[in-house]
Amino acid sequence: MQIKGTSIFAQMLTFINKNKYAKIVKENNGDKYAKKLTCWDQLVSMMFCHLGQAKALREICNGLKSTLGKLSHLGVRTTPVHSTLAYANAHRPYEIYRDTFFALYDTVSYAWSKVGKRKFKFKNKLFSIDSTIIDLCLEMFDWAHCRRKKGAVKLHLMLDHDGYLLNFAHITDGKTSDVKALKNDMLEEISFPKNSIIVLDRGYNDYKLFSHWCIQEIYFVTKKTTYNMNY
């Protein structure tokens, strides 16, 4: 008995509407000068990079080469050479992947609205706020100074637990504190509904901000900061 199925990677790629993606590529002239590596090939390659946690372009190309038979039905004609993939990453319009993200976000948001919300023990809107450091090579990104010999940027994220979808993302340099990014950038664009609950760690502790939320009837949960009272 033969059991037919698809890999997790193939199932994830099916969420991307290829017709919408082709339209986005055409609007941005993504494949205008492409001879071998199309924008779709590039997208599959970089998703493979992320999910497979590849550390180098050669690792992506070799990994794709070993699975080409499984990926051919997804429209990948051939595995890229690392130099071709590097050139595409450097010269293809970033707007293609930005617009693809928002198109996918709209699709997932619409699908979630049809399914309905999960039932929590409380009815309040729940948000989580956190950040993560992304290390960068100073030789390639000399503007991303974080420490003396290290480069990095910090990615600040806000998660809406209704659909487990990010509703805000902001990138700063690696030195920017969490609470500064929250007050100066995130809160300028986001307003929380009344009786919302915000979960965040001690890196966001700011009592003036907490007081402002209390006045707006917004709840928050954070870690307690311990002070040394031995003078």
Long-range contacts (C-beta under 8 A, 24 or more apart in sequence): 7-70, 9-47, 9-48, 9-51, 10-70, 10-71, 10-73, 10-74, 12-47, 12-51, 13-44, 13-47, 13-74, 15-104, 15-107, 15-108, 16-43, 16-100, 16-104, 17-103, 17-107, 18-75, 20-100, 20-103, 21-100, 21-103, 24-96, 24-99, 24-100, 24-103, 25-96, 27-99, 28-93, 28-95, 28-96, 28-99, 29-93, 30-92, 30-93, 30-96, 34-88, 36-78, 36-80, 36-84, 37-80, 37-84, 37-85, 37-88, 38-77, 39-92, 39-96, 40-75, 40-76, 41-75, 41-76, 41-77, 41-78, 41-80, 42-80, 42-85, 42-88, 42-89, 42-92, 43-97, 43-100, 44-71, 44-74, 44-75, 44-76, 45-80, 45-85, 46-89, 56-82, 57-82, 57-85, 57-86, 58-82, 60-85, 61-85, 105-165, 108-163, 108-165, 109-163, 109-165, 112-162, 112-163, 112-165, 113-163, 117-162, 117-163, 118-162, 120-161, 122-197, 124-195, 124-196, 124-197, 124-219, 125-160, 125-161, 125-162, 125-192, 125-193, 125-195, 125-196, 125-197, 126-160, 126-161, 126-162, 126-196, 126-197, 126-199, 127-158, 127-159, 127-160, 127-161, 127-167, 127-192, 127-196, 127-197, 127-198, 127-199, 128-158, 128-159, 128-161, 128-198, 128-199, 128-200, 129-156, 129-157, 129-158, 129-159, 129-182, 129-186, 129-198, 129-199, 129-200, 129-204, 130-156, 130-157, 130-159, 130-200, 130-201, 131-155, 131-156, 131-157, 131-178, 131-181, 131-203, 132-157, 133-174, 144-173, 144-174, 145-173, 145-174, 145-175, 146-173, 146-174, 146-175, 147-174, 150-174, 154-181, 156-181, 156-182, 156-185, 156-186, 158-186, 158-190, 177-203, 178-203, 178-204, 179-203, 179-204, 179-205, 179-206, 179-209, 182-209, 183-209, 192-216, 192-218, 194-218, 195-219, 197-221
